[in-house]
Amino acid sequence: MSEPGPKQFDEALISAYLDDELTQQESQRVRLHLEDCAESRALFEELKQIRKASMDTRFESIPDDQWDERPRGSLSRVFVWVGLAVLLVTIVAAIIVDIVDPGELETVLKIGFYGGGLLVFLSVLIDRLKTYKTDRYRGVEK
């Protein structure tokens, strides 16, 4: 009967052996260890089963219509379009103000970018609040 090998044998070596990522010398060392250590052999078999299961797993391709990131509600659509329009008008106004009165340029940029950015942010916030109750990933922890 074989005796168990050293307790501190590196599991990463066993995993690399399974993935055929070791040098010939390292592979031979792992192979000899697996012959002598029942605990490491059991770990090797478990890793082999996990690897096979993960390689055999197929994932469904999600239809493109489920990836739609456009605003969902009419109010959020209005906010995003008005916000984008404000940002565009700000750019045009900044060009005109820079020519006419450069001293007011900073004020125009602040008002326009803060206002437009706030409207776009509100559109996203509205969508998130609407979908919060039905969010299936809400309780998932990292």
Secondary structure, DSSP 8 states (H G I E B T S, - for coil): ------TT--HHHHHHHHTT-S-HHHHHHHHHHHHH-HHHHHHHHHHHHHHHHHHH-------GGGG--S--SHHHHHHHHHHHHHHHHHHHHHHHHHHH-GGGHHHHHHHHHHHHHHHHHHHHHHHHHHHTTT-TTTT---
